[in-house]
């Protein structure tokens, strides 16, 4: 039965040559039972360390881990009813696919008839029934990864842990396996925790996303919340492709209230959020997809540097008049060339506003209420 996973003030330190490195720091959250949660972030942010602590392969320096009501902080991996699939495809080369998938069950003492039933069920779900009697060396990379998933699937775990299982696969196989893993989740009564550095995987596969920053919790929320309501500039930059544009502005008082301005635009803002910030420098975040060449309430002048075609759309990379880098996603490049200028417009309800420390002051829904009728 799927278990919720609760991490309470988890910390993991490593010591070497008299120096202490903190890999995970004060991580507190609860992963809902039966959910698909992805841990994402740049290299070295603590993703795999967190997963290994959940698995029991690492012991926290401080804090506790619960599966449901059970404290598993010090429990060995075999006592957690958790299965793990690693980044490297670890198959026994001298065993057939059938033997690889069922090896864990054999070690557990599951009788042969039950083993065969589970193996056949897993193979059918993962579409590798025709490969059951083959050796790993006869399989493609994608088929090998399916075998690794099958060996975890047959154990009927309460918790399934996946550590970057697609990182070594090509784009086509990744796309196929993303679907397979989501389908596998629906077949299992398990809580799935998936580690990746690929935010596209995180956004497309997950019920919840755990974004880490240097071992600390940046934001834990459904994918749509991270995209639409980031709690910091870091989250807004990391989530979304191309990355969120960051435009400098200053809070100013006018006769009619308060505005965010950089000389090109002047965005009215609510006094209850900005009255005590007059004179402060802030940053406006706006996603490239929300900039429009056709017109809008506010705009910036952009000088084109590079135009990339991405299938049905184009990404224009350029600079604003103050030298800020800016990307604009357009449906038609309309002959835009390096060195040309154009205006990119935005609406206040598409903005994020960050203070000088990178924390979110407000999102666009708060700004839209301050706009003139």
SVG drawing of the C-alpha trace seen along z (x, -y; Angstrom):
<svg xmlns="http://www.w3.org/2000/svg" viewBox="-12 -64 55 86">
<polyline fill="none" stroke="black" stroke-width="0.4" points="0.0,0.0 1.3,-3.4 2.7,-5.4 3.1,-9.1 6.7,-10.1 7.5,-12.7 10.9,-14.4 11.3,-16.4 14.3,-18.8 16.5,-16.4 20.2,-17.4 23.1,-15.5 26.7,-16.4 29.9,-14.9 33.3,-15.5 36.6,-15.2 40.1,-16.5 38.7,-18.5 36.1,-20.2 32.3,-19.8 30.1,-19.9 26.3,-20.2 24.6,-18.3 21.0,-18.7 20.0,-21.3 16.8,-21.4 14.5,-19.7 10.9,-19.5 8.0,-18.3 5.4,-15.6 5.0,-13.7 1.4,-12.5 0.7,-8.8 0.3,-7.4 1.7,-10.6 4.4,-11.1 6.9,-13.6 10.0,-14.7 13.1,-16.1 14.8,-18.5 17.6,-21.1 21.1,-21.7 24.0,-19.3 25.2,-19.2 21.9,-20.5 21.3,-17.4 18.7,-15.5 20.3,-12.1 21.4,-12.4 17.8,-13.1 16.6,-10.0 19.3,-7.8 18.2,-8.9 14.6,-8.0 15.9,-4.6 18.0,-3.9 21.3,-4.0 22.3,-7.1 21.6,-8.0 20.6,-11.6 23.0,-13.6 19.9,-15.0 16.1,-14.9 13.7,-12.0 12.1,-10.1 8.6,-8.5 6.8,-6.2 3.2,-6.8 3.3,-6.5 6.5,-4.4 9.8,-6.0 12.3,-4.5 15.2,-6.9 17.5,-4.2 15.8,-1.2 17.9,0.7 16.8,0.6 15.3,4.1 12.9,3.2 11.3,0.2 9.5,2.0 11.0,-0.5 12.4,0.3 15.0,-1.8 16.1,-2.1 19.5,-3.7 20.9,-6.0 23.3,-3.3 21.4,-0.3 22.5,2.5 21.5,5.8 23.2,9.2 24.8,9.9 24.8,13.7 21.0,13.8 18.1,13.6 15.6,10.7 13.2,13.0 15.8,13.9 16.9,10.3 13.3,9.1 12.6,11.9 15.9,12.0 14.7,9.8 11.6,12.0 13.8,15.1 16.0,13.7 12.8,12.8 11.7,16.5 8.7,15.9 7.6,19.2 8.3,19.8 4.7,19.7 4.1,16.3 7.4,15.1 6.4,16.0 3.0,14.4 4.5,11.1 7.3,11.2 4.7,11.8 2.6,8.9 5.5,6.5 6.7,7.5 3.3,6.9 3.0,3.5 6.5,2.5 6.0,4.0 9.0,6.4 7.3,9.7 9.1,10.7 12.4,10.0 12.0,12.2 14.2,15.0 16.9,12.7 20.2,11.7 20.8,8.0 23.5,7.7 20.8,8.4 18.6,5.4 18.6,1.7 19.3,-0.9 15.6,-1.6 14.7,2.1 17.4,2.5 16.0,-0.4 12.5,1.2 14.0,4.4 15.4,2.4 12.0,0.8 10.4,4.2 12.7,5.6 11.5,2.8 7.9,3.1 7.5,6.8 8.5,6.2 5.1,4.4 6.8,1.7 5.1,-0.9 7.7,-3.4 9.4,-3.4 12.5,-5.5 14.0,-6.4 17.4,-8.1 17.8,-9.8 16.8,-6.6 16.7,-8.3 19.8,-10.5 21.8,-8.2 19.1,-7.7 18.5,-9.7 15.7,-12.1 13.3,-9.7 13.8,-7.0 13.3,-9.5 10.0,-10.6 8.9,-7.0 10.0,-6.1 8.4,-9.2 5.0,-7.8 6.0,-4.3 6.9,-5.5 3.7,-7.5 1.7,-4.4 3.7,-2.3 2.7,-4.7 -0.9,-4.3 -0.5,-0.5 1.3,-0.6 -0.1,-1.2 3.1,-3.1 4.4,-6.5 6.9,-7.4 9.9,-9.7 11.8,-10.5 15.1,-12.4 16.1,-14.4 18.1,-17.5 15.7,-17.9 12.9,-20.3 10.9,-19.2 10.6,-15.7 9.7,-17.3 7.0,-19.5 5.4,-16.8 5.4,-13.8 4.7,-15.0 1.9,-15.6 4.4,-17.6 7.8,-19.0 10.5,-19.5 13.0,-22.0 16.2,-22.2 18.8,-25.0 22.2,-24.1 20.6,-21.5 17.7,-23.6 14.0,-23.6 13.4,-26.2 9.7,-25.3 7.5,-22.2 4.3,-22.4 2.4,-21.1 4.1,-21.9 1.6,-24.6 2.2,-26.4 6.0,-26.5 5.4,-27.9 2.7,-30.5 3.5,-31.3 7.3,-30.9 8.3,-31.9 11.6,-33.3 13.7,-34.5 15.6,-31.3 12.4,-29.2 11.2,-31.5 14.6,-31.2 14.9,-27.4 11.4,-26.4 10.4,-27.1 12.1,-27.0 13.4,-29.5 14.2,-30.8 12.2,-33.7 13.4,-37.2 14.5,-39.5 14.0,-43.2 15.3,-45.8 13.0,-48.4 12.6,-50.9 9.6,-51.6 8.4,-55.2 5.6,-57.3 3.4,-59.3 0.5,-61.6 -1.8,-58.7 -0.1,-56.0 2.9,-53.8 4.6,-52.4 7.5,-50.1 9.5,-51.9 12.7,-51.7 12.1,-54.6 10.5,-52.5 7.5,-51.3 5.5,-52.4 3.5,-49.7 1.0,-50.8 1.2,-48.6 -0.8,-48.4 0.2,-50.7 -0.2,-48.1 2.6,-46.1 4.9,-48.9 4.3,-52.1 7.2,-51.2 9.5,-50.2 9.7,-53.6 13.2,-54.0 13.9,-50.3 15.3,-48.4 13.2,-45.4 13.2,-42.9 10.3,-42.1 10.1,-38.5 8.2,-37.8 8.2,-34.6 9.3,-34.7 6.0,-33.1 4.1,-36.0 5.8,-38.8 3.9,-39.9 5.1,-41.8 1.6,-42.8 0.9,-45.2 0.1,-45.4 -0.1,-47.6 3.6,-48.0 6.7,-47.3 10.4,-47.3 12.6,-47.9 14.6,-44.8 17.6,-44.5 17.9,-41.1 21.0,-39.1 20.1,-35.5 16.9,-33.9 16.4,-30.2 13.7,-28.1 12.1,-25.5 9.6,-23.7 6.4,-25.7 7.9,-28.7 10.9,-30.9 13.0,-32.1 14.4,-35.6 17.5,-36.2 18.3,-39.9 19.0,-42.8 16.9,-45.7 18.1,-49.3 19.7,-49.0 21.7,-45.9 19.5,-43.3 19.3,-40.0 15.8,-39.1 14.2,-36.2 10.9,-36.4 9.0,-33.5 7.2,-34.3 5.1,-32.3 6.6,-34.0 10.1,-35.5 8.7,-37.9 12.2,-38.4 13.8,-39.5 17.6,-39.6 20.6,-40.3 20.8,-44.0 17.1,-44.8 14.9,-46.4 11.4,-45.7 9.0,-46.3 8.0,-43.4 4.9,-44.1 3.6,-42.5 0.6,-42.7 0.9,-43.3 -0.9,-40.1 1.9,-38.1 4.6,-39.5 6.4,-38.4 8.0,-41.0 11.1,-40.1 12.9,-42.2 16.7,-42.7 17.2,-39.5 15.4,-37.5 12.2,-36.7 8.8,-37.2 6.9,-40.3 3.9,-39.5 2.6,-37.8 0.7,-39.3 -2.7,-38.6 -2.0,-41.2 -0.8,-43.7 -3.8,-43.3 -6.1,-44.8 -4.0,-48.1 -4.3,-48.8 -6.3,-51.8 -9.7,-50.9"/>
</svg>
